Amino acid sequence: MSKYLEFNTPASKEAKEFAADFGLDNHGLTYLDRIYWNLPDEALYEEAIFRNEGKLSYQGPLVVKTGKHTARAAADKFVVKEESTDDKIWWGIYNRPFSLEKFSGVMNRLGAWAQGEELYVQDCYAGADPEYKLPVRIITEKAWHSLFARNMFITTADRDELKKFRPEFTVISVPGFKLDPKIDGTRTETGIILNFDARTAIIANSLYGGEIKKSVFTVLNFLLTFRDVLPMHCSANVGKNGDAALFFGLSGTGKTTLSADPNRQLIGDDEHGWSSEGVFNFEGGCYAKVIQLSEESEPEIYACTKRFGTILENVVIDPASRRIDLDDDIITENTRASYPLEFIPNTVSEGYVHTHPKNVIFLTCDASGVMPPIARLNPAQAQYHFISGYTSKIAGTEIGLGIEPQITFSACFGAPFMVRHPYEYAAMLKQRMLKHNVNVWLVNTGWVGGRFGVGKRISIRHTRNLLNAALDGVLDNVEYRKDKLFGFEVPLSCPNVPEDVLEPSNSWGNKDEYWKKYDALAARFNENFKLFKKDCSQEVIEAGPKRMKI
């Protein structure tokens, strides 16, 4: 909305109704036109539609487009390098250093740019466990981003609590504010800049809602380690007997889909902490990929695409009928749905359990089509594969990805969000695995019968049956074979899964080609792990794959 036009919007009169005493002037934002404080969903719907930020679709979801940024701008993320972070950050391609001087310059220009603008504020929390929850303020230029924050984080309707709210970290999302590469030293006009000393993050020149969510996750990945909490890029659920399970994996590997199990209660779909008491969700909502979503395979998530309160990002909508098409990828493969966790019927309402995981699952999307669908790891192998984080980046999840998946190694199954060195997180995971006698499984949700373009994606039905057998203890009582290259154990049988599926070479027409491809993947593992060897024990190093003898 232009700062030069003077007229009321639907929520103008209620803009200050839920205002905090701790104002935006404390963040360097002054001389603003109007601030919309902690508006509820309905008011934000009206504001977003009034401002032409989105369309109301059939049955109620708000459909928005994110412009040129239909995924995270992973190459444009920076962390301010100062005394408190200098020797504690994993500096490199995921955490590019940014100077205090340049950050001050950006903040000054942002303050000038914001004068006369209208902004939205949501005062909320990250971290469901009351012992560890972080008060977070999300300041946005767009009304739908404010609704996104309400969906993704934990909110309160208590007027007195909102009035007294003081954030311990603030995210400022301003897609209309552009950085200047010549002045700021950035790669483009887009930037995600985190300053742990100032407890502030700036998201400039991106409409993609996921940047807000992942910025807060990155913040927790740093701060919580100093409170003996392991932050994890994983989904989590819990069985009827209190047996929690964690599902690690990058976007597109199945975290959200596989953790939404009607026979288990969902704790959360993406980001969690593992404390000395148990597991807790960082968020209050879900952010699911919905391209080609099937009502038959994923009924709980599918139902959310037809509910008021859901935000659908870059989903194609018919302007006349207002019906959506989840199969159309003309805008992006990375279509998304943001919705409150309570929309999933079978959830842990508190967002945390004071029990420890019995099973940990590493989800890998193997685009080469050679990995077994499930394997059991010993503790050393678990650390090796956690640090390696092998998977494939799926089309659309990051800017610059094409249609074909890219084989990658993402430490801790979430390297772009890991602020500290991977061995710090791996050490915390090891301590918890050994203390609580956790079973660790490597599950391939990628291709079988050949690489991408030749084989096909493994059936989600088979994956679910394998997981259910692992979580229910059925796989504790079957025979295993030792993998020739990786040394992990692969079950020879599983109820409701054809035995041929458990031996991936059986689905290849040429077994010699299969073994050459598998050996080539082992070589990729070994080459990648050279980056981490100096910080690992010999036991973990030796847990890696052995090349074929020619």
C-alpha positions as CSV (number, residue, x, y, z in Angstrom):
1,M,0.0,0.0,0.0
2,S,1.5,3.3,-1.0
3,K,2.6,5.5,1.8
4,Y,1.2,8.6,0.0
5,L,-2.4,7.5,-0.1
6,E,-4.6,8.4,2.9
7,F,-7.6,6.1,3.5
8,N,-8.7,3.5,5.9
9,T,-8.3,-0.2,5.5
10,P,-10.5,-2.9,7.0
11,A,-8.6,-3.1,10.3
12,S,-7.6,0.5,10.6
13,K,-9.7,1.2,13.7
14,E,-8.5,-1.9,15.5
15,A,-4.8,-1.5,14.6
16,K,-3.7,-0.7,18.1
17,E,-6.2,-2.9,20.0
18,F,-3.6,-5.5,20.8
19,A,-0.5,-3.3,20.9
20,A,2.5,-3.9,23.1
21,D,4.0,-1.2,25.3
22,F,7.4,-2.1,23.9
23,G,7.0,-0.3,20.6
24,L,8.7,-0.4,17.2
25,D,10.8,2.7,18.0
26,N,12.9,0.2,20.1
27,H,13.8,-1.5,16.8
28,G,14.8,1.8,15.1
29,L,11.5,2.0,13.2
30,T,10.0,5.5,13.7
31,Y,7.6,7.9,12.0
32,L,5.5,5.1,10.7
33,D,2.1,5.7,9.2
34,R,0.3,2.9,11.0
35,I,1.2,-0.3,12.9
36,Y,-1.3,-3.2,12.9
37,W,-0.7,-5.0,16.2
38,N,-1.4,-8.8,16.6
39,L,-4.4,-8.9,14.3
40,P,-6.4,-12.2,14.3
41,D,-6.6,-14.3,11.3
42,E,-9.9,-12.9,10.1
43,A,-8.7,-9.3,10.1
44,L,-5.5,-10.3,8.3
45,Y,-7.5,-12.0,5.6
46,E,-9.5,-8.8,5.1
47,E,-6.3,-6.7,5.0
48,A,-4.5,-9.1,2.6
49,I,-7.5,-9.3,0.2
50,F,-8.1,-5.5,0.4
51,R,-4.5,-4.9,-0.5
52,N,-4.6,-7.4,-3.4
53,E,-1.9,-9.6,-1.7
54,G,-3.9,-12.8,-2.3
55,K,-7.1,-14.4,-3.5
56,L,-9.8,-16.2,-1.4
57,S,-10.1,-19.7,-2.8
58,Y,-12.9,-22.2,-2.7
59,Q,-13.6,-23.4,0.9
60,G,-11.4,-20.6,2.4
61,P,-7.6,-20.9,1.9
62,L,-5.8,-17.7,1.0
63,V,-3.8,-18.1,-2.2
64,V,-0.7,-15.9,-2.6
65,K,2.1,-15.6,-5.0
66,T,5.7,-14.9,-3.9
67,G,7.0,-13.4,-7.1
68,K,10.5,-14.2,-8.3
69,H,11.4,-15.9,-5.0
70,T,9.5,-19.2,-5.0
71,A,12.1,-20.8,-2.7
72,R,14.7,-19.9,-0.1
73,A,17.5,-17.6,-1.3
74,A,20.1,-19.9,0.4
75,A,23.1,-18.1,-1.2
76,D,21.9,-14.7,0.2
77,K,22.1,-15.6,3.9
78,F,24.5,-13.8,6.2
79,V,25.5,-13.8,9.9
80,V,27.0,-10.7,11.5
81,K,30.5,-11.5,12.7
82,E,31.1,-9.9,16.2
83,E,32.5,-10.9,19.5
84,S,29.7,-13.2,20.6
85,T,29.7,-15.2,17.4
86,D,33.3,-15.0,16.1
87,D,34.5,-18.4,17.3
88,K,31.1,-20.1,17.6
89,I,29.7,-20.0,14.1
90,W,30.3,-22.5,11.3
91,W,31.5,-19.9,8.8
92,G,31.3,-20.7,5.2
93,I,28.7,-21.0,2.4
94,Y,25.8,-21.4,4.7
95,N,26.9,-18.7,7.2
96,R,28.6,-15.9,5.3
97,P,30.1,-13.3,7.6
98,F,28.6,-9.8,7.6
99,S,30.3,-6.8,9.3
100,L,28.7,-4.9,12.2
101,E,29.4,-1.7,10.2
102,K,27.5,-2.9,7.2
103,F,24.6,-4.2,9.3
104,S,24.3,-0.7,11.0
105,G,24.2,0.8,7.5
106,V,21.4,-1.5,6.4
107,M,19.4,-0.8,9.5
108,N,19.8,2.9,9.0
109,R,18.5,2.7,5.4
110,L,15.7,0.4,6.5
111,G,14.6,2.9,9.1
112,A,14.6,5.6,6.5
113,W,12.7,3.5,4.0
114,A,10.1,2.5,6.6
115,Q,9.1,6.1,7.4
116,G,5.5,6.7,6.3
117,E,4.9,2.9,5.8
118,E,2.3,0.7,7.3
119,L,3.7,-2.4,9.1
120,Y,2.2,-5.5,10.8
121,V,3.4,-7.0,14.0
122,Q,2.9,-10.5,15.5
123,D,4.2,-11.1,19.0
124,C,4.5,-14.8,19.5
125,Y,6.8,-17.6,20.7
126,A,9.1,-20.2,19.3
127,G,9.4,-23.4,21.3
128,A,6.4,-25.2,22.8
129,D,8.0,-26.3,26.0
130,P,7.5,-23.5,28.5
131,E,11.0,-24.0,29.9
132,Y,12.6,-23.1,26.5
133,K,10.1,-20.9,24.6
134,L,11.6,-17.8,23.0
135,P,9.5,-14.6,22.7
136,V,9.8,-13.6,19.0
137,R,8.5,-10.5,17.3
138,I,7.7,-10.7,13.6
139,I,7.5,-7.4,11.9
140,T,6.2,-7.5,8.3
141,E,5.4,-5.3,5.4
142,K,2.7,-7.6,4.1
143,A,-0.5,-8.6,5.9
144,W,-0.3,-12.2,4.6
145,H,3.2,-12.5,6.1
146,S,1.7,-11.6,9.5
147,L,-0.9,-14.4,9.0
148,F,2.0,-16.7,8.1
149,A,3.7,-15.9,11.4
150,R,0.4,-16.6,13.2
151,N,0.2,-20.0,11.5
152,M,3.8,-21.0,12.0
153,F,4.6,-19.8,15.6
154,I,2.8,-20.0,18.9
155,T,0.5,-17.1,19.6
156,T,-1.5,-15.9,22.6
157,A,-4.9,-14.0,22.8
158,D,-4.2,-12.8,26.3
159,R,-4.4,-9.0,26.1
160,D,-2.3,-8.4,29.2
161,E,0.4,-10.8,28.0
162,L,0.5,-9.0,24.6
163,K,0.6,-5.6,26.3
164,K,3.7,-6.6,28.4
165,F,5.4,-8.5,25.6
166,R,9.1,-8.0,25.2
167,P,10.8,-9.9,22.3
168,E,14.1,-11.7,22.8
169,F,14.5,-11.8,19.0
170,T,13.0,-9.8,16.2
171,V,12.5,-10.7,12.5
172,I,11.9,-7.8,10.1
173,S,10.5,-9.0,6.8
174,V,10.4,-6.2,4.2
175,P,10.1,-7.5,0.6
176,G,9.9,-3.9,-0.7
177,F,13.3,-3.0,0.8
178,K,16.3,-3.8,-1.5
179,L,19.9,-4.1,-0.5
180,D,22.7,-2.5,-2.5
181,P,25.4,-5.1,-3.4
182,K,27.9,-2.3,-4.0
183,I,27.4,-0.8,-0.6
184,D,26.4,-3.8,1.5
185,G,28.7,-6.4,-0.1
186,T,25.8,-8.7,-0.8
187,R,25.5,-11.0,-3.8
188,T,22.2,-9.5,-4.9
189,E,19.5,-7.0,-3.7
190,T,18.1,-9.9,-1.6
191,G,19.5,-10.7,1.8
192,I,18.7,-12.6,5.0
193,I,20.9,-11.1,7.7
194,L,21.1,-12.4,11.2
195,N,22.6,-10.4,14.0
196,F,22.8,-12.4,17.3
197,D,24.2,-9.5,19.2
198,A,21.4,-7.2,18.3
199,R,18.9,-10.1,18.4
200,T,17.6,-9.0,15.0
201,A,17.1,-10.6,11.6
202,I,16.4,-8.7,8.4
203,I,14.7,-10.4,5.4
204,A,15.0,-8.0,2.4
205,N,13.6,-8.2,-1.1
206,S,11.9,-11.6,-0.7
207,L,8.2,-12.5,-0.5
208,Y,8.8,-16.2,0.2
209,G,7.2,-17.0,3.5
210,G,9.7,-19.8,4.3
211,E,12.4,-17.2,4.9
212,I,10.6,-16.1,8.1
213,K,10.2,-19.6,9.4
214,K,13.7,-20.7,8.6
215,S,15.2,-17.5,10.1
216,V,13.7,-18.3,13.5
217,F,14.8,-21.9,13.2
218,T,18.4,-20.7,12.5
219,V,18.2,-18.5,15.5
220,L,17.2,-21.4,17.8
221,N,19.8,-23.6,16.3
222,F,22.4,-21.3,17.8
223,L,20.8,-20.1,21.1
224,L,19.5,-23.4,22.3
225,T,22.8,-25.3,22.1
226,F,24.0,-23.1,25.0
227,R,21.1,-24.5,27.1
228,D,21.9,-28.1,26.4
229,V,19.1,-28.5,23.9
230,L,19.8,-30.2,20.6
231,P,18.0,-28.3,17.8
232,M,16.9,-30.6,15.0
233,H,15.6,-30.3,11.4
234,C,13.2,-33.1,11.9
235,S,9.5,-34.0,12.3
236,A,8.4,-35.9,15.3
237,N,5.5,-38.0,16.5
238,V,4.6,-40.3,19.4
239,G,2.9,-43.6,19.7
240,K,0.2,-44.7,22.1
241,N,2.8,-46.0,24.5
242,G,4.7,-42.7,24.6
243,D,7.4,-43.9,22.2
244,A,8.5,-40.8,20.4
245,A,10.1,-40.9,16.9
246,L,12.2,-38.3,15.0
247,F,12.3,-38.0,11.2
248,F,15.3,-36.1,9.9
249,G,15.5,-34.9,6.3
250,L,15.7,-32.0,3.9
251,S,12.6,-30.5,2.2
252,G,11.1,-33.0,-0.2
253,T,12.3,-36.2,1.6
254,G,9.0,-36.9,3.4
255,K,9.3,-35.4,6.9
256,T,5.9,-33.9,6.8
257,T,4.2,-36.7,5.0
258,L,5.6,-39.6,6.9
259,S,5.2,-38.1,10.4
260,A,1.5,-37.4,9.7
261,D,0.5,-40.9,10.7
262,P,-3.1,-41.6,11.8
263,N,-1.8,-44.2,14.3
264,R,0.6,-41.8,16.0
265,Q,0.2,-38.3,17.4
266,L,2.1,-35.6,15.6
267,I,4.3,-33.4,17.7
268,G,5.4,-31.3,14.8
269,D,6.4,-31.5,11.1
270,D,9.8,-29.8,10.7
271,E,11.7,-28.3,13.7
272,H,12.2,-29.6,17.2
273,G,14.4,-29.5,20.3
274,W,15.6,-32.5,22.3
275,S,16.2,-31.4,25.9
276,S,17.0,-33.4,29.0
277,E,13.2,-33.7,29.6
278,G,12.1,-34.8,26.1
279,V,11.2,-33.5,22.7
280,F,9.4,-30.2,21.9
281,N,8.1,-28.5,18.7
282,F,9.7,-25.1,17.8
283,E,6.5,-24.1,15.9
284,G,2.8,-23.9,16.1
285,G,2.1,-24.8,12.5
286,C,3.1,-26.8,9.5
287,Y,4.6,-25.7,6.1
288,A,4.0,-28.6,3.8
289,K,4.9,-29.1,0.1
290,V,1.7,-29.7,-1.8
291,I,2.6,-30.2,-5.4
292,Q,0.6,-33.3,-6.7
293,L,-0.7,-33.8,-3.2
294,S,-3.0,-36.9,-3.1
295,E,-6.1,-37.1,-0.9
296,E,-5.7,-40.9,-0.9
297,S,-2.0,-40.9,0.2
298,E,-2.0,-37.8,2.4
299,P,-5.6,-37.2,3.6
300,E,-4.7,-35.1,6.7
301,I,-2.5,-32.6,4.7
302,Y,-4.9,-32.6,1.7
303,A,-7.8,-31.6,4.0
304,C,-5.8,-28.5,5.1
305,T,-5.8,-27.2,1.5
306,K,-9.5,-26.7,1.8
307,R,-9.7,-24.8,5.1
308,F,-10.0,-21.2,6.1
309,G,-6.8,-20.1,7.7
310,T,-4.5,-22.0,5.4
311,I,-2.1,-20.0,3.2
312,L,-1.4,-21.6,-0.2
313,E,1.9,-20.3,-1.7
314,N,2.1,-20.3,-5.5
315,V,-0.7,-22.8,-6.0
316,V,-2.5,-22.3,-9.3
317,I,-6.1,-21.0,-8.8
318,D,-8.8,-20.6,-11.4
319,P,-9.8,-16.9,-11.2
320,A,-13.5,-17.6,-12.0
321,S,-14.3,-20.7,-10.0
322,R,-11.7,-20.0,-7.3
323,R,-10.8,-23.7,-7.3
324,I,-7.1,-24.7,-6.9
325,D,-5.1,-27.2,-9.0
326,L,-2.5,-28.9,-6.8
327,D,-1.1,-30.7,-9.8
328,D,-0.1,-27.6,-11.8
329,D,3.5,-26.6,-11.4
330,I,3.6,-23.8,-13.9
331,I,4.6,-21.3,-11.1
332,T,7.0,-23.6,-9.2
333,E,7.4,-27.2,-8.1
334,N,7.7,-25.8,-4.6
335,T,4.1,-25.1,-3.9
336,R,3.4,-24.8,-0.2
337,A,0.6,-24.8,2.4
338,S,1.0,-23.0,5.8
339,Y,-1.5,-24.0,8.4
340,P,-1.9,-24.2,12.2
341,L,-0.8,-27.5,13.7
342,E,-4.3,-27.9,15.2
343,F,-5.6,-28.5,11.6
344,I,-4.1,-31.9,11.8
345,P,-6.6,-34.0,13.8
346,N,-4.2,-36.3,15.6
347,T,-1.6,-34.0,17.3
348,V,0.0,-33.5,20.7
349,S,-1.9,-30.3,21.7
350,E,0.9,-29.1,24.1
351,G,3.5,-29.4,21.4
352,Y,5.9,-31.3,23.6
353,V,6.4,-34.7,25.3
354,H,8.5,-35.4,28.3
355,T,9.6,-38.7,27.0
356,H,12.7,-39.5,24.9
357,P,12.7,-40.9,21.3
358,K,12.8,-44.6,20.9
359,N,13.5,-44.4,17.2
360,V,15.4,-41.9,15.0
361,I,14.9,-42.0,11.2
362,F,17.2,-40.4,8.7
363,L,15.3,-39.8,5.5
364,T,17.4,-39.7,2.4
365,C,16.1,-39.1,-1.1
366,D,18.5,-41.2,-3.2
367,A,18.3,-39.9,-6.8
368,S,20.9,-42.5,-7.9
369,G,18.4,-45.3,-7.1
370,V,20.9,-47.6,-5.3
371,M,20.3,-47.3,-1.6
372,P,18.1,-49.8,0.2
373,P,14.6,-48.7,1.3
374,I,15.6,-49.1,5.0
375,A,18.7,-50.0,7.0
376,R,19.5,-50.2,10.7
377,L,22.6,-48.2,11.9
378,N,24.8,-48.8,14.8
379,P,25.9,-45.7,16.9
380,A,29.0,-45.0,14.9
381,Q,27.2,-45.4,11.6
382,A,24.5,-43.1,12.9
383,Q,27.0,-40.3,13.7
384,Y,28.6,-40.8,10.3
385,H,25.3,-40.5,8.4
386,F,24.1,-37.6,10.5
387,I,27.2,-35.6,9.8
388,S,27.1,-36.6,6.1
389,G,23.4,-35.9,5.7
390,Y,23.2,-37.5,2.2
391,T,20.1,-36.7,0.2
392,S,19.0,-35.0,-3.1
393,K,17.7,-31.5,-3.3
394,I,14.3,-31.6,-4.9
395,A,13.2,-29.3,-7.6
396,G,12.0,-25.9,-6.4
397,T,13.1,-26.0,-2.8
398,E,16.0,-23.6,-3.4
399,I,16.5,-20.9,-6.0
400,G,18.4,-22.2,-9.0
401,L,17.4,-25.9,-8.8
402,G,16.1,-27.4,-12.1
403,I,13.8,-30.3,-12.6
404,E,16.4,-33.0,-11.9
405,P,17.3,-33.7,-8.3
406,Q,20.8,-32.8,-7.3
407,I,22.8,-35.2,-5.1
408,T,24.0,-33.4,-2.1
409,F,25.4,-33.8,1.4
410,S,23.7,-31.6,3.9
411,A,25.3,-31.9,7.4
412,C,22.8,-32.8,10.1
413,F,20.2,-33.1,7.4
414,G,19.8,-29.3,7.4
415,A,23.2,-27.6,6.8
416,P,21.7,-24.3,5.5
417,F,20.1,-23.8,9.0
418,M,23.0,-25.1,11.2
419,V,24.8,-22.1,12.6
420,R,27.3,-24.1,14.7
421,H,29.8,-26.7,13.4
422,P,28.1,-30.0,12.6
423,Y,30.3,-31.9,15.1
424,E,28.7,-29.8,17.9
425,Y,25.3,-31.1,17.0
426,A,26.6,-34.7,16.3
427,A,28.2,-34.8,19.7
428,M,24.9,-33.8,21.3
429,L,23.0,-36.4,19.3
430,K,25.5,-39.2,20.2
431,Q,25.1,-38.4,23.9
432,R,21.3,-38.7,23.7
433,M,21.4,-41.8,21.5
434,L,23.6,-43.7,23.9
435,K,21.9,-42.5,27.0
436,H,18.4,-43.5,25.8
437,N,19.3,-46.6,23.8
438,V,17.8,-45.2,20.6
439,N,17.3,-47.3,17.4
440,V,18.5,-45.4,14.3
441,W,17.2,-46.1,10.8
442,L,18.3,-44.9,7.4
443,V,15.2,-44.7,5.1
444,N,15.4,-44.1,1.3
445,T,12.4,-42.2,0.0
446,G,14.1,-41.7,-3.4
447,W,14.3,-43.8,-6.5
448,V,14.4,-47.5,-7.2
449,G,15.1,-49.4,-10.4
450,G,17.6,-46.8,-11.6
451,R,18.5,-43.2,-11.2
452,F,16.1,-40.3,-11.7
453,G,14.7,-40.4,-15.2
454,V,15.2,-44.2,-15.4
455,G,13.7,-45.7,-12.3
456,K,10.7,-44.5,-10.3
457,R,10.1,-43.0,-6.9
458,I,9.7,-45.6,-4.2
459,S,6.0,-46.3,-3.3
460,I,5.0,-44.2,-0.2
461,R,2.9,-47.3,0.8
462,H,6.0,-49.4,1.0
463,T,7.9,-46.7,2.9
464,R,5.0,-46.4,5.4
465,N,4.9,-50.1,5.9
466,L,8.6,-50.3,6.5
467,L,8.4,-47.4,9.0
468,N,5.5,-48.9,10.8
469,A,7.4,-52.2,11.2
470,A,10.4,-50.3,12.6
471,L,8.5,-48.2,15.0
472,D,6.3,-51.1,16.2
473,G,9.3,-53.3,16.9
474,V,8.4,-55.8,14.2
475,L,11.9,-55.4,12.5
476,D,13.5,-56.4,15.8
477,N,12.5,-60.0,15.0
478,V,13.6,-60.5,11.4
479,E,16.8,-61.6,9.7
480,Y,19.2,-59.0,8.3
481,R,22.0,-58.9,5.8
482,K,25.1,-56.8,6.0
483,D,25.4,-54.3,3.2
484,K,28.5,-55.0,1.1
485,L,29.6,-51.3,0.9
486,F,28.1,-49.4,3.8
487,G,28.1,-52.2,6.4
488,F,24.7,-51.3,7.8
489,E,22.0,-54.0,8.3
490,V,19.2,-54.4,5.8
491,P,16.2,-56.5,6.7
492,L,15.5,-59.5,4.5
493,S,11.7,-59.4,5.1
494,C,9.0,-57.0,6.3
495,P,5.2,-57.5,6.5
496,N,3.3,-56.0,3.5
497,V,6.5,-55.3,1.6
498,P,7.7,-57.5,-1.3
499,E,11.1,-59.0,-0.5
500,D,12.4,-57.8,-3.9
501,V,11.9,-54.2,-2.7
502,L,14.4,-54.8,0.2
503,E,17.2,-55.7,-2.3
504,P,17.5,-52.6,-4.6
505,S,19.7,-54.4,-7.1
506,N,16.8,-56.7,-8.0
507,S,14.9,-53.8,-9.7
508,W,17.9,-52.9,-12.0
509,G,18.0,-54.5,-15.4
510,N,21.8,-54.5,-15.3
511,K,23.3,-55.5,-11.9
512,D,26.8,-54.6,-13.0
513,E,25.6,-51.1,-13.7
514,Y,23.9,-51.1,-10.3
515,W,27.1,-52.0,-8.4
516,K,29.2,-49.4,-10.4
517,K,26.6,-46.7,-9.5
518,Y,26.6,-47.8,-5.8
519,D,30.4,-47.8,-5.7
520,A,30.4,-44.3,-7.2
521,L,28.0,-43.2,-4.4
522,A,30.3,-44.6,-1.8
523,A,33.2,-42.6,-3.3
524,R,31.0,-39.5,-3.0
525,F,30.4,-40.2,0.7
526,N,34.2,-40.7,1.3
527,E,35.1,-37.5,-0.5
528,N,32.5,-35.4,1.4
529,F,33.5,-36.8,4.8
530,K,37.1,-35.5,4.3
531,L,35.6,-32.1,5.4
532,F,34.8,-33.5,8.9
533,K,37.4,-36.2,9.6
534,K,39.7,-34.1,11.8
535,D,36.9,-33.5,14.3
536,C,35.6,-37.1,14.4
537,S,36.7,-40.3,16.2
538,Q,38.4,-43.1,14.3
539,E,35.3,-45.2,15.1
540,V,33.1,-42.8,13.3
541,I,35.5,-42.4,10.3
542,E,35.6,-46.2,9.9
543,A,31.8,-46.4,9.9
544,G,31.8,-45.0,6.4
545,P,31.5,-47.1,3.2
546,K,34.2,-49.3,1.8
547,R,34.9,-49.2,-1.9
548,M,34.4,-52.2,-4.1
549,K,37.6,-54.3,-4.8
550,I,38.3,-54.4,-8.5
